[in-house]
Each structure stands twice: as C-alpha cells, then as structure tokens.
Amino acid sequence: MWAFIDSAISISEKVKLNEKNKYKFDCVISFLKNNHFSDAQITKLVELYPFFLCNKLSANLDPEMKFFAENGISGLLIPKLLIACPSILCGSLNSLLKPSMSNLREYAKDPEKIVVSIHRGPWIFSSKWMNMNRILDYLSESGVPRHKLEELIVLQPRCLYQKLERIEYAVEILIKDPQCLACSEKKLRVAMDYFVNIVKVDRETIIGYPKFLTYSIEKRVIPRCTVWKILEEKNLTQGKFVWVLNKSEKTFMEQFITKHSDAIPSLEKIFLTSRKPASGPIDVD
C-alpha cells in the first residue's frame, strides 16, 4: 500500500509521510479502493494531488461522497471525477459543493455529462462558479436555448469563465452556436471583419451559421477564398463561397482543384502557397 504513497513523495515533500500519518493514509487508500479505484488510478490521484491523503474520512470523504452519490455520481464515475478534480473534496460541502452542483444541474442533468464538464473545467467546483452562474443567467435571458447551454457547459465549460462584456458582444452568434465562445474575442473580430469586408458575406449569413468564425483564417479561409476567386473569374463556380468552407480538405481538393487541374494546372500550387507567405507571384494558366 505504501507504493502509492511513495509516488507522492516524488511529487511533493509537503505531505509528511511518517509513521504517525501511516494509519490515516492507509485508511484513505482503502477508502479509494472501496470506491472503484484501481491501483493505477490511486497512483495517478496521489501524484496529481498528494494532499488528498490528508483527507479525513468522517469530516470530508464520507459526507461528500454521499453527496455525490445523491446526485447520481457514484460507482466508476467517482474515479473519473476525483482524477479530473482531485481537490474537489477539500472544498466546503455547504458553501461550495452544494451550490456549485445545484447550479450545474440546472443545465446538465446527466451525471456522466456532469463529470465530463468537471474534467474539462475543474474550476466549476470553486468560488468561480458564481461568475459562471451570471454568464449562464445572461445567456438564458438573451434567448440561448436550454439545450445549447447544456452543450456549452459540457463541451466548453472554460468559456464560461470570462468577462460578461465579451459574451454580450457575441450573444447573437452564441444563440446559434455557443461553442464559438471558445474562440478569443480577437479571433472573432478578425474573422468577422474578413468575412464582411473581404469575402463580402452578409452579417445575417454569419449569424445563421457562426461556425464560419471558428475556422482558421490563414489555413482554411484565405487559401480556399483564393482558389474560389480564380475559379469565379473563369465562371467555374456555383453557389456561395462560404459553403465551400464546410467541406473536408479531401472533398475540397477533389471538387475545386483536381477537377479543374487541366484548365488551371497551377491551381494546386496556388492553393498550397496561399497558406504561407509566397516568395513571388504565381501565374494563373
């Protein structure tokens, strides 16, 4: 059993591993084994957070584990939860864990989704939950559908820890696709500027399909736009350019480059070169 404790020594010497603490540590490790932890998971937990061994069964582990079980998090979900956020059982049950869980369950009911959310944003069970609550309330009042908020909490919980001003800027877009919030404000502004002023996409189209804003301008948008403009000049295009962005790289190459390689032999070279600063002009055959 001390093999688990040895792993903590290499990570932190702050936990005093002496004979006086041996019984306490043994109890914690036995507790973990009784709660579906494998030897490998115990080792990982101790390496991530050696202070976990200092938890008291009656004061911390037992009541808080009961609390998670009451909220559907039990069995094999417990190791996933504690490894995702090792310090979670060190917080106050009444002033931190309960309000945080209540706030989270307003939007994510499934225990597995809750664990995934905590794994991606462990700060959810910290004092920062109050900021998350303000953001969620604002988005809900602004018309973002409930299922979209759940999607945001589960897939991009870190997005909820930022200034409300930034959320206000992009609320119309967020109503359609909350995951856009994962992009920095700078990226959203640069992308919006490029689409509106360079590609000439109307604002309604962008709001209707905001995923456009998540694409890399340098690696995806500019190279495809370059190819599109060349094809457009030769009357070889149909529809709107923006829908070309959805296509996979393979499909785009087949439909817009390989297909026209006979008419424009240099098209592939232009496409590849447009992804990086060109050393000189490239002629279009």
C-alpha positions as CSV (number, residue, x, y, z in Angstrom):
1,M,0.0,0.0,0.0
2,W,2.9,2.4,0.6
3,A,3.8,2.1,-3.1
4,F,1.0,4.6,-3.7
5,I,2.4,6.9,-1.0
6,D,5.9,6.6,-2.5
7,S,4.6,8.1,-5.7
8,A,3.5,11.2,-3.8
9,I,7.0,11.7,-2.4
10,S,8.4,12.2,-5.8
11,I,5.8,14.9,-6.5
12,S,5.7,16.7,-3.2
13,E,7.5,16.6,0.1
14,K,4.9,18.8,1.7
15,V,2.9,15.8,2.8
16,K,4.7,14.4,5.8
17,L,4.8,10.7,5.2
18,N,5.8,9.3,8.6
19,E,4.6,6.5,10.9
20,K,2.3,8.9,12.6
21,N,0.3,9.5,9.4
22,K,0.6,5.9,8.1
23,Y,-2.7,4.8,9.6
24,K,-4.6,7.9,8.1
25,F,-3.1,7.3,4.7
26,D,-3.9,3.6,4.8
27,C,-7.5,4.5,5.6
28,V,-7.7,6.9,2.6
29,I,-6.3,4.4,0.2
30,S,-8.6,1.7,1.5
31,F,-11.5,4.1,1.0
32,L,-10.4,4.7,-2.6
33,K,-10.3,1.0,-3.3
34,N,-13.7,0.6,-1.9
35,N,-14.9,3.3,-4.3
36,H,-13.9,1.5,-7.5
37,F,-10.4,3.0,-7.8
38,S,-7.8,0.7,-9.5
39,D,-4.2,0.7,-8.3
40,A,-3.2,2.8,-11.3
41,Q,-5.9,5.4,-10.6
42,I,-4.9,5.7,-7.0
43,T,-1.3,6.2,-8.0
44,K,-2.3,8.9,-10.5
45,L,-4.5,10.6,-8.0
46,V,-1.8,10.7,-5.4
47,E,0.7,12.0,-7.9
48,L,-1.7,14.8,-9.1
49,Y,-2.6,15.8,-5.5
50,P,-0.6,14.3,-2.7
51,F,-2.6,16.3,-0.2
52,F,-5.6,14.1,-1.0
53,L,-4.1,11.6,1.5
54,C,-4.7,14.2,4.3
55,N,-8.5,14.0,3.9
56,K,-10.4,12.8,7.0
57,L,-12.9,10.0,6.4
58,S,-15.6,11.3,8.7
59,A,-15.2,15.0,8.1
60,N,-14.5,15.0,4.3
61,L,-14.7,11.8,2.3
62,D,-17.7,10.1,3.7
63,P,-20.2,13.0,3.7
64,E,-19.0,14.4,0.4
65,M,-19.0,11.0,-1.3
66,K,-22.6,10.6,-0.1
67,F,-23.5,14.0,-1.6
68,F,-22.1,13.0,-5.0
69,A,-24.0,9.7,-4.8
70,E,-27.2,11.6,-4.1
71,N,-26.6,13.5,-7.3
72,G,-26.1,10.3,-9.4
73,I,-22.3,10.3,-9.4
74,S,-21.2,7.0,-8.0
75,G,-19.5,3.7,-9.0
76,L,-17.0,4.1,-11.8
77,L,-17.8,7.8,-12.2
78,I,-16.1,8.5,-8.8
79,P,-12.5,7.8,-10.0
80,K,-13.1,9.9,-13.2
81,L,-14.4,12.7,-11.0
82,L,-11.6,12.8,-8.5
83,I,-8.8,12.4,-11.0
84,A,-10.4,15.3,-13.1
85,C,-10.5,17.5,-10.0
86,P,-8.5,16.0,-7.1
87,S,-9.1,18.9,-4.8
88,I,-12.9,18.8,-5.1
89,L,-13.4,17.0,-1.7
90,C,-11.3,19.7,0.0
91,G,-14.0,22.3,-0.5
92,S,-16.7,23.1,1.9
93,L,-19.8,20.9,1.3
94,N,-22.4,23.5,2.2
95,S,-20.8,26.7,0.9
96,L,-19.1,25.4,-2.2
97,L,-20.0,21.9,-3.4
98,K,-23.8,22.1,-2.9
99,P,-24.3,25.5,-4.6
100,S,-21.9,24.6,-7.4
101,M,-23.7,21.3,-8.1
102,S,-27.1,22.9,-7.9
103,N,-26.0,25.5,-10.4
104,L,-24.6,22.8,-12.7
105,R,-27.6,20.5,-12.6
106,E,-29.8,23.4,-13.7
107,Y,-28.4,22.8,-17.1
108,A,-26.8,19.3,-17.1
109,K,-28.9,16.6,-15.6
110,D,-26.9,13.5,-16.8
111,P,-24.2,12.5,-14.1
112,E,-21.8,11.4,-16.9
113,K,-22.1,14.8,-18.6
114,I,-21.5,16.5,-15.3
115,V,-18.3,14.5,-14.8
116,V,-17.2,15.4,-18.4
117,S,-17.9,19.0,-17.6
118,I,-15.8,18.9,-14.4
119,H,-13.0,17.2,-16.3
120,R,-12.9,20.0,-18.9
121,G,-13.4,22.8,-16.4
122,P,-12.5,21.7,-12.8
123,W,-12.8,25.3,-11.6
124,I,-16.6,24.8,-11.8
125,F,-16.4,23.5,-8.2
126,S,-14.6,26.5,-6.9
127,S,-15.5,30.0,-6.0
128,K,-15.6,30.9,-9.7
129,W,-19.0,29.1,-10.0
130,M,-20.7,32.4,-9.2
131,N,-19.3,34.0,-12.3
132,M,-20.4,31.0,-14.4
133,N,-23.9,31.4,-12.9
134,R,-24.0,35.1,-14.0
135,I,-22.9,34.2,-17.5
136,L,-25.5,31.4,-17.8
137,D,-28.3,33.6,-16.5
138,Y,-27.4,36.3,-19.0
139,L,-27.3,33.8,-21.9
140,S,-30.6,32.3,-20.9
141,E,-32.3,35.7,-20.6
142,S,-30.8,36.6,-24.0
143,G,-32.6,33.7,-25.7
144,V,-29.9,31.0,-25.9
145,P,-31.9,27.7,-25.8
146,R,-31.5,25.4,-22.8
147,H,-30.0,22.5,-24.8
148,K,-27.4,24.9,-26.2
149,L,-26.4,26.0,-22.7
150,E,-26.0,22.3,-21.7
151,E,-23.8,21.8,-24.8
152,L,-21.7,24.7,-23.8
153,I,-21.3,23.6,-20.2
154,V,-20.4,20.0,-21.2
155,L,-18.2,20.7,-24.2
156,Q,-16.7,24.2,-23.4
157,P,-17.1,24.9,-19.7
158,R,-13.9,27.1,-19.7
159,C,-15.7,29.5,-21.9
160,L,-17.9,30.5,-19.0
161,Y,-15.0,31.9,-17.1
162,Q,-14.6,35.3,-18.8
163,K,-15.8,38.8,-18.8
164,L,-19.5,39.4,-19.4
165,E,-18.7,42.2,-21.8
166,R,-17.3,39.6,-24.3
167,I,-20.4,37.5,-24.0
168,E,-22.6,40.5,-24.8
169,Y,-20.6,41.2,-27.9
170,A,-21.3,37.8,-29.4
171,V,-24.7,36.9,-28.0
172,E,-26.5,36.7,-31.3
173,I,-23.8,34.3,-32.5
174,L,-23.9,32.3,-29.3
175,I,-27.6,31.7,-29.6
176,K,-26.8,29.7,-32.8
177,D,-23.5,28.1,-31.7
178,P,-22.4,28.6,-28.1
179,Q,-19.1,26.8,-28.9
180,C,-18.0,29.9,-30.8
181,L,-17.3,31.3,-27.3
182,A,-14.3,29.0,-27.2
183,C,-12.6,31.4,-29.7
184,S,-10.9,34.5,-28.4
185,E,-12.6,37.9,-28.9
186,K,-9.7,38.9,-31.2
187,K,-10.3,35.9,-33.4
188,L,-14.0,36.5,-33.6
189,R,-13.4,40.2,-34.5
190,V,-10.7,39.4,-37.1
191,A,-12.9,36.6,-38.7
192,M,-16.0,38.8,-38.7
193,D,-14.0,41.6,-40.4
194,Y,-12.6,39.3,-43.0
195,F,-15.9,37.7,-43.9
196,V,-17.8,41.0,-44.1
197,N,-15.2,43.3,-45.7
198,I,-13.1,40.9,-47.8
199,V,-15.3,38.0,-48.7
200,K,-18.4,40.2,-48.6
201,V,-20.6,37.8,-46.6
202,D,-23.7,39.4,-45.2
203,R,-24.0,39.6,-41.4
204,E,-27.2,37.5,-41.4
205,T,-25.4,34.6,-43.1
206,I,-22.7,34.7,-40.4
207,I,-25.2,34.8,-37.6
208,G,-27.1,32.0,-39.2
209,Y,-24.0,29.8,-39.5
210,P,-21.5,31.2,-37.0
211,K,-19.2,28.1,-37.3
212,F,-17.6,30.1,-40.1
213,L,-15.9,32.2,-37.5
214,T,-14.2,29.2,-35.9
215,Y,-12.3,28.3,-39.0
216,S,-8.7,29.3,-39.3
217,I,-8.4,32.4,-41.5
218,E,-4.9,31.7,-42.6
219,K,-5.0,27.9,-43.0
220,R,-8.6,27.4,-44.3
221,V,-10.4,30.6,-45.3
222,I,-7.8,32.5,-47.3
223,P,-6.5,29.5,-49.3
224,R,-10.0,28.5,-50.3
225,C,-11.1,32.0,-51.0
226,T,-8.0,32.4,-53.3
227,V,-9.0,29.3,-55.3
228,W,-12.6,30.4,-55.4
229,K,-11.8,33.8,-56.8
230,I,-9.7,32.3,-59.6
231,L,-12.5,29.8,-60.5
232,E,-15.1,32.6,-60.3
233,E,-13.2,34.7,-62.8
234,K,-13.4,31.8,-65.2
235,N,-17.1,31.1,-64.5
236,L,-16.3,27.8,-62.9
237,T,-18.2,28.3,-59.6
238,Q,-21.8,27.8,-58.4
239,G,-23.5,29.0,-55.2
240,K,-21.9,31.0,-52.4
241,F,-18.2,30.7,-51.4
242,V,-19.0,30.4,-47.6
243,W,-20.5,26.9,-48.1
244,V,-17.2,25.8,-49.5
245,L,-15.7,26.2,-46.1
246,N,-17.7,23.3,-44.7
247,K,-16.2,20.7,-47.0
248,S,-13.4,18.4,-45.8
249,E,-9.9,19.0,-47.2
250,K,-10.2,15.9,-49.3
251,T,-13.6,16.9,-50.8
252,F,-12.4,20.5,-51.4
253,M,-9.3,19.3,-53.3
254,E,-11.4,16.9,-55.4
255,Q,-14.2,19.3,-56.3
256,F,-12.3,22.6,-56.7
257,I,-8.7,21.8,-57.5
258,T,-8.3,18.3,-59.1
259,K,-11.5,18.8,-61.1
260,H,-10.0,22.0,-62.7
261,S,-6.4,20.9,-62.9
262,D,-6.5,20.6,-66.7
263,A,-7.9,24.1,-67.2
264,I,-5.7,25.7,-64.5
265,P,-2.6,23.5,-63.9
266,S,-1.1,25.8,-61.3
267,L,-4.3,25.8,-59.1
268,E,-2.9,23.3,-56.6
269,K,0.3,25.2,-56.3
270,I,-1.6,28.5,-55.7
271,F,-3.7,26.8,-53.1
272,L,-0.7,25.4,-51.1
273,T,1.3,28.6,-51.5
274,S,-1.6,30.8,-50.2
275,R,-1.2,29.0,-46.8
276,K,2.2,30.7,-46.3
277,P,3.9,33.9,-47.5
278,A,4.6,33.5,-51.2
279,S,8.2,34.0,-52.4
280,G,6.9,35.6,-55.6
281,P,4.0,35.9,-57.9
282,I,2.4,32.8,-59.3
283,D,0.9,33.0,-62.8
284,V,-2.5,31.5,-63.4
285,D,-2.5,29.5,-66.6
